[in-house]
Amino acid sequence: MEKQKFIECLDELIDLSDKWAKDAEKREDWNSATYYEGQVKAYEQIKRIIQREIDQHLQV
């Protein structure tokens, strides 16, 4: 899978986890809300790492 497609997949995962976190907050299910917020942060971190790799290869 090319890196840009991987980033698009991560964006989809970020959006989905964010929706689940908001839903859990509405239900006052704080354990699930915290879990899904952690997923969002992890996916965002992975996305930054991949984006940095792409940027470095473009500079070479």
C-alpha positions as CSV (number, residue, x, y, z in Angstrom):
1,M,0.0,0.0,0.0
2,E,1.4,3.4,-0.9
3,K,2.0,5.8,2.0
4,Q,-0.6,8.3,0.9
5,K,-3.3,5.7,0.8
6,F,-2.2,4.5,4.2
7,I,-2.6,8.1,5.5
8,E,-6.1,8.2,4.1
9,C,-7.0,4.9,5.9
10,L,-5.6,6.4,9.1
11,D,-7.8,9.5,8.6
12,E,-10.8,7.2,8.3
13,L,-9.8,5.4,11.5
14,I,-9.4,8.7,13.3
15,D,-12.8,9.9,12.3
16,L,-14.4,6.6,13.3
17,S,-12.8,6.4,16.7
18,D,-13.7,10.1,17.3
19,K,-17.3,9.4,16.5
20,W,-17.3,6.4,18.9
21,A,-15.7,8.5,21.6
22,K,-18.3,11.2,21.3
23,D,-21.1,8.6,21.3
24,A,-19.6,7.1,24.5
25,E,-19.5,10.5,26.1
26,K,-23.2,11.1,25.3
27,R,-24.0,7.8,27.0
28,E,-21.7,8.8,29.9
29,D,-19.6,5.6,29.3
30,W,-16.4,7.1,30.4
31,N,-14.3,4.0,30.1
32,S,-15.2,3.6,26.4
33,A,-14.8,7.3,25.8
34,T,-11.3,7.3,27.2
35,Y,-10.4,4.2,25.2
36,Y,-11.6,5.6,21.9
37,E,-9.9,9.0,22.6
38,G,-6.7,7.0,23.2
39,Q,-7.2,5.4,19.8
40,V,-7.6,8.8,18.1
41,K,-4.3,10.0,19.7
42,A,-2.5,6.8,18.7
43,Y,-3.7,7.0,15.1
44,E,-2.8,10.7,14.9
45,Q,0.7,9.9,16.1
46,I,1.2,7.2,13.5
47,K,-0.1,9.5,10.9
48,R,2.5,12.2,11.9
49,I,5.3,9.6,11.7
50,I,4.2,8.4,8.2
51,Q,3.7,12.0,7.0
52,R,7.2,12.9,8.3
53,E,8.6,9.9,6.3
54,I,6.9,11.1,3.2
55,D,8.1,14.6,3.6
56,Q,11.7,13.4,4.2
57,H,11.6,11.4,1.0
58,L,10.3,14.4,-1.0
59,Q,13.2,16.5,0.2
60,V,15.8,14.0,-1.1
